[in-house]
Amino acid sequence: MSARSIPTFLFPLALLLTGCQPEIGPLSEEDVVVIRETAVAYHEAAVAKDWDAVAEFYTEDAMIMPPNQPVVQGRAAIAGWYASFPPVTEVELRIVEIDGRGDLAYARGTYVLTIAVEGVSEPITDRGKNLAIWRKQVDGSWQMAIDTFNSDVPLQQEH
């Protein structure tokens, strides 16, 4: 093959390769339903304080990004983080939006959380927003890969 024919050969090859790429479309309604149902099961496990079950809703290498703390990475570390969280007396999670493409989705939502903090006479209620990145698994299920949340309640200033 001469040097002159290389560009002539590469151009159709490049067109062929880029033309063969599958188009990644929006999430199917079925995927949205599965993510919503999985989120309900996650909520039920959290209400039951079954932290090992909660951790199973995350990918093996998942990370959570809680407010005012470092990133917690890996399913075992996530289970441990939840287990060390102050006792939750009430929790409400609501998904506001789900969107994505192919095997990647996000769910944006809100939460209301009441916790019993040691040494504090009254329970503390927090409300805020969250964002979770979900990955579709080979079996068609969805697991969270990244989960972050932060409060809408202003920090108390000590004077």
N, C-alpha and C positions, 0 to 999 in steps of 0.2 A: 504494500500500500504506500503510495507516495505521500509526501507531506502535504501536497495540494489537496488530496482527497480526504484527509482526516476531518477537516471542518464539515465537508459535505456529508460524511458518515455520522459525525457526532450530532448534528442538528436533528435529523430524523430520530435518532436514538433518544435524544433529550425529550423531544415531543412525545415519543412513544412512552417513555418512563413517566413523565408528568401526567400524561393522559390516562395512564393506568392506575393512578392513585385513587383509592375509593373516596367518594365525597362523604364527609362526615356531616350528618344531618343533626337536627335538633333531637332532644330526648323524645322518646316515644311516650305516649300517655301511660303505657304499661310501666315504663321506668319511673315515671313520676309517682304512680300509685305505689310501686314497690318501695321507693324512698320514703314516702309518707307513712306507709305501714311499718317500715323498719324504724322510723323515728318514733312511732307510737310504742312499739315494743321496747325501744331504748328508754323512753319515758317511764314505762311500767317497771322496767328493771331498776331504774333510778329511784322511783318511789318505794320499791321493795328493798332498797339499799343492798341490792345484789351486785356489788362492785365488780366481781369477776365476770358476771353476765354483761354488765355495762361495757367492760373492756373488750368483750367479744364483738361489739359493734364497730370497733376500730380495726384498721389494717394492722398487721404485725408491727410495722415500722411507723405507725401513726404518731402524730404529735398534737398535744393540746397546748394552747397558749392562754393560760389564765391571766387575769389582771394582776399586776403588782408582783409577779412571780416569774421565774425563768420557765422556758419551754420544758414540757414533760414529754419525753419521747419513748415510744415502745409500749406495746400492750401491757406488759407486766408493770412498768412504771406508772402507766395511766391508772391501772387498777389500784395500785398503792396510793396514788395521789387522791383518788376518790375516797378510798377507805380512811384516809387521814383528814378528810374535810369535816368541818363541824357538823353535828347531826342536823340533817334536813328534816324539818317538820312538815313543810309543804313545798311543792314545786309545780309550776305550770309552764309548759313549753308550747310555743305556737309557731308553726312555719308560716311565713308570710309569702315567700316566693321560692320556687325551685326552677332552675334553668341549667342548661349545660349542652354538651355536644358529645356524641359517641359514648365513651366509657368514663367521662368526667362530668360531674355536676356540682352545683353548689345549692345549698339551702340557707336562706336568710330568715331569721326569726327573732322572736322576743322570748323573754323568760321573766317569771316572778318566782322568787326563791325565799323561803323563810327558814332561818337556821337558828339553832340554840347554841349560843356561844358561852363557853365556860366562863363563869365569873360575871356574866351579864344577866340581870334579873329578867329582862323582857326579851323575847325572840326578836331577831333582826330580819327585816324584810328588805330584799334587794330586788330591783327590776332593771332590766337592761336588754341588750341585743346580742345576737350571736350570728356567726357565719361558719358554716361547715363545708368543707370540700369532700365530696363523695367520689369513690372509685367503684366502677362496676367490676365484679369478680367474674371469673371464668364460669361459675355456676349460675350467673344471672343475678346474684344477690348484690347488694350495694353496702359498702362499708365506708366509714369516715376515715379520711387520710389526714386531714387537718381540721381542727376544731378550735375556735376562739370565741371568747365572749367578754363583754365589758359592761359595766354598770352605768345606768342613767342617773344614779343617786350621787350627788356631790359628796366628796370626801369631807369628813368632819375636820374642821380646823381646831387644833388645841391652842389656846392662848394662855 
